[in-house]
Amino acid sequence: MSLKIKFRVLLTQCGEPIENGELIIEGGEIVTVSPVGGEAEETLDLSDHLLMPGFVNAHSHLGLSALGKKLSPAKTFASWIGDLIPLNVALSDEERMRGIRMGADEMKASGVTALADYVADPVLLDSISDLGFRSVLFLETIGFQEERAEAIAEEVEVVLKAHASNCNLGIAPHAPYSVSAKLWQRLDQLAKKYGCLLSTHLAETDEEVLFIERGSGPLIDLLKDRQAFEMSWRVPGTTPTRYLKSLDVLNETVAVHCNFIGDDIDAVQAAVFCPKSTHWFGRTHILPVRKMLDAGIRVALGTDSLASNDSLNFLEEIRMADKLLPDVSRKEILAMATRFGGEILNLPCGKIESGQKADIIGFRIASQGEDWYDMPFDPQRKKVDFYMADGKVRT
């Protein structure tokens, strides 16, 4: 059945705003966008709404949602990880699933229609896949000891084979300080073999830089305390980004955080900025968004997790991005929140044009006088007024 949606204004994210037009949707896809009338079997009148693509949350950890308000920023990043691990292990299955569902509901209410989630436990894959998002689920993988690399890679391949038909999977080597060179290269091989995206936390903290450049700092102690350190490991003696580039594993990798990427931005093809998590940690050294955008590198937005954020509300994320990035326009921030996320995740969403999936959100217009790109940034807005995923209107 075809559906016509009348709108007051449309932010397509692939052209200028269109006013007083119509969308034709059929089979979950956008057929036409037009300022003139078209034929459809059913009409939905949203002529008092601003419509735009649904938000793409390009980095999250829904599995940690039950840890909301249980953690605070620690003196070191390594000690925050040390605090997180036992709390996460202690969660019951019921607590974890309740947190996942609540986190997903909060994302949807604030306009998220697509998701990239790091999944540490493959048991959760089907549950997260069934939440109703257009998603890429990255198998979060850890293993710093070389002798375990092959066995871990084999486990990842088993999961890829078992879930390939019902989940859109990616692979996420956790970080340069938690994955051995051998495992990195094996995971890169698997990604190529199965056509998967790669993603990793990269250059997130100065502790990571200290670890890779000098082989010292709190992360060394963390690995040793957890009996996960490789005693024969040789210090790369370079930046985390250049280290991964030397392994030839960065070409198709979505790099998350990149707060300390410095002059290495040309080594990455896509990045994700997590505004509220950055603020939660009190970080002043942040991903160089303006510099990356000017270099033609796509930067998307993510929420990270409730272990390092006080909510998963994406409207709050774009407002925090607006606060932290004074040299980036609101138009650009909305592109980061939609189009760039869809593009770097290879998802058919994030912009509104013929052939794209009908993942659309809307805001009821209260005043005609404001700039259309300002509307989603209204601090009074806690949720969207219209939500469509895959051509289906949801409440």
Buried (B, 14 or more C-beta within 10 A) or exposed (E): EBBBBBBBBBBBBBEEBBEEBBBBBBEEBBBBBEEEEBEBEEEBEBBBBBBBBBBBBBBBBBBBBBBBEBBEEBEBBBBBBBBBEEBBEEBEEEEBBBBBBBBBEBBBBBBBBBBBBBBBEBEBBEBBBEBBBBBBBBBBBBBBBBEBBEEBBEBBBEBBEEBEEEBBBBBBBBBBBBBBBBBBBBBBEBBEEBEBBBBBBBBBBBBBBBBBBEBEBBBBBBBEEEEBBBEEBEEBEBBBBBBBBEBEBBEBBBBBBBBBBBEBBEBBBBBBBBBBBBBBBEBEEBBBBBBBBEEEBBBBBBBBBBBBBEBBBBBBBBBBBBEBBEEBEBBBBBBBBBBBBBBBBEBBBBBBEEEBBBBBBBBBBEEEEEEBBEBBBBEEBEBBBBBBBBBEEEE
